[in-house]
Amino acid sequence: MSVELNDAAGERAIEALRVALGADAVLTSSENLREYRDPYDFKGSDEYTASAVVTPRSVEEVQAVLRIANELHVRLWTFGQGRNNAYGGSAPRVKGSILVSLREMNRVLEVNDDLAYALIEPGVRFFDLHDHLRAGNHRLWASIPDLGWGSVIGNTLEYGRGYTPYGEHPATACGLEVVLANGDVLRTGVGGMSNSKTWNAYPWSFGPSHAGLFFQSNFGIVTKMGVWLMRQPEVYLSGWARFHDDDAVGPLVDAVRELMLEGTIRNLPLLAYGINLGEGEATVGEDGWGLRFALYGRAGMVDAQYEIVRAALEAIAGVEVGRRLFRWDERDKVENHNDKVQGGIPGMELMDVFMTAYGEDTGHLDLSIVGPLIGSDLVERISTLRALYAQTEFPYLVGILLLQRSLLHISTLFFDTKDERQTRAAYDTYAFLAEELARTGYPIYRTNIQHMDLVADTFDFNNHAQRRFNELLKDTLDPNGILSPGKQGIWPKAMRG
Amino acid sequence: MSVELNDAAGERAIEALRVALGADAVLTSSENLREYRDPYDFKGSDEYTASAVVTPRSVEEVQAVLRIANELHVRLWTFGQGRNNAYGGSAPRVKGSILVSLREMNRVLEVNDDLAYALIEPGVRFFDLHDHLRAGNHRLWASIPDLGWGSVIGNTLEYGRGYTPYGEHPATACGLEVVLANGDVLRTGVGGMSNSKTWNAYPWSFGPSHAGLFFQSNFGIVTKMGVWLMRQPEVYLSGWARFHDDDAVGPLVDAVRELMLEGTIRNLPLLAYGINLGEGEATVGEDGWGLRFALYGRAGMVDAQYEIVRAALEAIAGVEVGRRLFRWDERDKVENHNDKVQGGIPGMELMDVFMTAYGEDTGHLDLSIVGPLIGSDLVERISTLRALYAQTEFPYLVGILLLQRSLLHISTLFFDTKDERQTRAAYDTYAFLAEELARTGYPIYRTNIQHMDLVADTFDFNNHAQRRFNELLKDTLDPNGILSPGKQGIWPKAMRG
């Protein structure tokens, strides 16, 4: 689909935005706009370039942006920090869209110590939330993803994950404030009562619950979110298992699933090949398999849990288990990436790992499929993917995040974004693999802007009932189609083929 | 609002339903319809009476019912088992509606032993699911509410709760199949891919997640649901705390919250005054406070957890803690109500307790408010409610269900449904209390058909943004307004004031 912003309307919109929000709040120079391109698209391409970046500082300014966009029928594309790298960064699906950057709406509005939650704005980064909790001596840990520079709200709304017991980020969101396309402000759940004491503590509504509508969505702009936090534990154990034999993968995954279902392991463990998940930094090029897991709580209980985990995993031939233990007041001693992410400490270490292949111009795509948390199924899928990758020029590099009943099987394609041929080959390979996996029932949970239509196409139940349902909602909630058209394959009426 | 079914259209619809589904599938005699009235409405009233009950046996028959209702513009009201007692039972909000009973769609379609879930139809009762799991020797426990006769799906969609670690029922639903008002079939989450291996294991979609739209809702008819189940633990400990002094309530609630946040207590504890939550049956009229909680897992871990809980609660003056312990193979020895519900064993014992006051004609209403899980706040609320109840003819009888960051503060009004004056007084008292509590920020999470508009009115944020949003969705998804009009205060356009 080739759709671009109408230039004349765009110019008028930019002028109106300058009047409404001030000239400082609107960037249009090509130098500025270059920073907001998809960092992993081919360096010479301008396909996913915006026409301007507008930075509202309040709900009222967000409403002003929407009013102007509706009047002039221009397209917007919203982000919190724009660090959705490997999935498009801050770049819009439609060339020439105006980016709505929420970076300036970056306040931690409340921390509730008793109920262990924070109420935040979309510009708050994982770094910011962590620093705020430390500075205020709150006995609370945030869950963080691999890189700390992203927006907590942005990551959560994309179904992002971390690695503590609060690592299933979409499940930790409690209470959204959303500005709808028409400028109306909705608060989800019991936030629908204006003086409610439990907006960020109780996750459901009286009547239908609306929060899910605003995940991976173009139905509204989320301007506040409650996020549940973890009570600081007495001790934190960062653990790992290592093995070389592929035959251990199936039994290990089944054993970890049972430890998760019984509540012994409560975080989100990571299984990977070729990445060091044990002692030292998370370097690549390691020989063999690694599993990373963590335990949290009272010292005696964590010791007992570790013995249960150790016994269960070392019962599998060739598996060796290890750990490091930290008291809550030893948080400053936590240094390596594995210990940090499982301990809720944000960092940027993994950026170096991502840049190993081709220096700072290295791009990567994550093929992120959802599978059942069953050892034999994962073993088959690994075999399938190895065979498929062997048909391409890219190696099979894999990290597998274990949820309680499912897993995210994430294989990563690295390429040189200065090399047009290789970059295009990576995107084509991604499409080939995504379609092959969908054919056998393995959906993608999150994708880059280039493949949103392709992935949406694989959701085929009942003649694409979900797409038809999303289009009905889109046309109702955003009749002018101003909000992030094409996101996740949801197009407004005027832009549908 | 006084709205009734158009008689002529109703007659034609009933005839069409008989042709489409067979005469057996349509009940219209006044004797039959009497069973489907609100059991706790005044016995002499016919305000909430249906004109017929239709019982589809398949998705195709549900679609046939919807087609007829759309053609003839008649109102439907759907239920799984119709046991939503104290909230209306199976009775419709609009007199003369045609009830859609899903009792005949009662298959357990799948039990996945590895991933610990079942895929079920809406007619499956808690009894049925439990029996199915026992009969198949599945090492899986269902969470159940106080009475076992209700629909698992019906209860879950009303945000019902049980008392195991899977007691937050809306959070255990994974994957809905919904027939929309226009007959289209939608599957939520990764069920949008027709061959997906993880529909009932992975709870999110690619794009927006739609499941929340179909809770306490009149946007569609849910015909299948995945429900997550608990892995059978090695041992199960049914525990309690008892005390007499009101001063212990605050510290006890704060202590339990910390035990829940750290993961020591993982079930949903119940705090109550005047109900025996310790040894023996759950009789009423006890003197003093009781807390019920439970622990599950490996024997050594449960022992250690119990010591932590005991020490934390007995540190509060006047609190005495006790327990009973069951091995997984001692499930048939579990006899009393408290042990059964915390062990996922359905029963009907509590029905006798409900009938204590006025025999089998006893009605009751549950005033179910949501508050923060903070001791001092609960103590204040108890004091407020005692003072408010003292202005009425009803005593303050209370059970408080503890979620992880919030609580459901449920006070129950008992009355004699043969006594019109007393029955009306109970409903009026409920309205008085609901409005008083809303004024200070305590919303109702679930209400009876008589008070749905009143409770919806208390969700006042931004000029009732949630109601306006729900009405927009209602008019889009169900333009003829055939599905459960008035449910949770959501009315179709033609019936709005």
Interface residues (C-beta under 8 A of the other chain):
Chain A: D114 L115 A116 Y117 Y159 P165 P170 A171 C174 L180 D184 V185 L186 R187 V190 G191 G192 M193 S194 N195 S196 K197 T198 A201 Y202 P203 W204 S205 F206 G207 P208 S209 H210 A211 G212 L213 F214 F215 Q216 S217 F219 W228 M230 R231 P233 D254 R257 E258 L261 E262 G263 T264 R266 Y296 G297 R298 G300 M301 A304 Q305 I308 V370 G371 P372 L373 I374 D377 L403 R405 S406 A438 T440 G441 Y442 P443 I444 Y445 R446 T447 V455 A456 T458 F459 D460 F461 N462 A465 Q466 R468 F469 N470 L472 L473 T476 L477 Q488 G489 I490
Chain B: D114 L115 A116 Y117 Y159 P165 P170 A171 C174 L180 D184 V185 L186 R187 V190 G191 G192 M193 S194 N195 S196 K197 T198 A201 Y202 P203 W204 S205 F206 G207 P208 S209 H210 A211 G212 L213 F214 F215 Q216 S217 F219 W228 M230 R231 P233 D254 R257 E258 L261 E262 G263 T264 R266 Y296 G297 R298 G300 M301 A304 Q305 I308 V370 G371 P372 L373 I374 D377 L403 R405 S406 A438 T440 G441 Y442 P443 I444 Y445 R446 T447 V455 A456 T458 F459 D460 F461 N462 A465 Q466 R468 F469 N470 L472 L473 T476 L477 Q488 G489 I490
